[in-house]
Amino acid sequence: MAIIITDECINCGACEPECPNNAIYEAGAEWAIADGSSIRGLYTLDSGEEIDAESRRQPISQDVYYIVPDKCTECTGFHEEPQCAAVCPVDCCVPDPDHVENKDTLMARKERLHL
């Protein structure tokens, strides 16, 4: 499953540089699949929606750092555990019950994001 950042976030930013997928954004920041990757052109989100990888998308949160579920792999293929959770000083990076995924799905996403 993807990781979410709860409202307990203190906006310290410790998690953002730890993400190997560039899936973590500051509150209010727009995001794109292409951020931090070499992906260009059309990209299919998990919902089935096809988007331009470089198109700027609306922020998921205006109040705290957030994680884009379509970019989160729980650090599968990179680390033994999600690095955002490992470095969070207030333990607000937790599994997202709305995005439950198995390791094969997470690894497939990693392969798509890292051409």
C-alpha positions in Angstrom: 0.0 0.0 0.0 1.1 3.6 -0.4 2.1 5.7 2.5 0.1 8.8 3.6 1.2 11.7 5.8 -1.3 12.4 8.5 -2.5 15.8 9.9 0.0 15.4 12.7 2.8 16.4 10.3 4.8 19.3 11.6 6.0 20.2 8.1 9.7 19.6 9.0 10.5 18.3 5.5 12.7 15.4 6.7 10.7 12.9 4.5 11.0 14.7 1.2 14.7 14.1 0.3 14.5 10.5 1.5 11.9 9.5 -1.2 13.6 7.6 -4.1 10.5 8.2 -6.2 10.1 12.0 -5.7 6.6 11.2 -4.5 6.6 13.6 -1.5 5.6 17.2 -1.9 5.4 20.3 0.3 1.9 21.4 1.2 0.2 23.3 -1.6 2.8 22.3 -4.2 1.6 21.0 -7.6 3.1 17.7 -8.7 3.8 15.8 -11.9 4.8 12.2 -12.6 7.8 13.5 -14.5 9.2 15.2 -11.4 12.5 13.6 -10.5 12.3 11.0 -13.3 13.0 10.7 -17.0 9.4 9.9 -17.9 7.9 11.9 -20.7 4.8 11.6 -22.8 1.7 9.7 -21.8 1.5 7.9 -18.4 -1.3 5.8 -17.1 -2.3 6.5 -13.5 -3.4 3.6 -11.3 -7.0 4.8 -11.8 -6.6 4.1 -15.6 -6.5 7.8 -16.4 -3.9 8.6 -19.1 -2.1 11.9 -18.5 0.9 13.8 -19.8 3.7 12.9 -17.4 4.8 16.5 -17.3 1.4 18.0 -16.6 1.1 19.8 -13.3 -1.5 18.3 -11.0 -3.4 19.9 -8.1 -1.9 19.5 -4.6 -3.3 16.6 -2.5 -2.9 18.7 0.6 -2.8 22.4 1.3 -1.8 22.0 4.9 0.9 19.3 5.3 3.4 17.5 3.2 1.8 14.8 1.1 2.6 11.7 -0.9 1.3 11.0 -4.4 0.0 7.4 -4.3 0.7 6.9 -8.0 4.4 7.5 -7.3 4.8 5.8 -3.9 6.3 2.3 -3.9 6.9 2.1 -0.1 10.6 2.2 -1.2 10.2 -1.3 -2.6 13.2 -2.2 -4.7 15.3 0.5 -2.9 15.1 -0.1 0.9 13.7 -2.6 3.4 11.2 -0.1 4.8 9.6 3.2 3.7 12.2 5.9 4.3 9.7 8.6 5.0 8.4 6.7 8.0 11.9 5.9 9.2 13.0 9.5 9.4 9.7 11.1 10.5 10.2 12.6 14.0 6.4 12.5 14.8 5.5 9.1 13.1 3.0 10.6 10.8 4.0 8.6 7.7 1.7 5.6 7.9 0.2 3.0 5.5 -2.7 4.3 3.5 -5.8 2.1 3.9 -7.2 3.5 0.7 -4.3 2.3 -1.4 -3.5 -1.3 -0.4 -1.1 -2.9 -2.8 1.1 -6.0 -2.8 4.8 -6.1 -3.3 4.5 -7.2 -7.0 2.3 -4.1 -7.7 4.7 -1.8 -5.9 7.7 -3.3 -7.8 5.9 -2.9 -11.1 5.3 0.8 -10.3 8.9 1.2 -9.4 9.9 -0.3 -12.8 7.5 2.1 -14.6 8.8 5.2 -12.7 12.5 4.4 -13.1 13.0 3.7 -16.8 
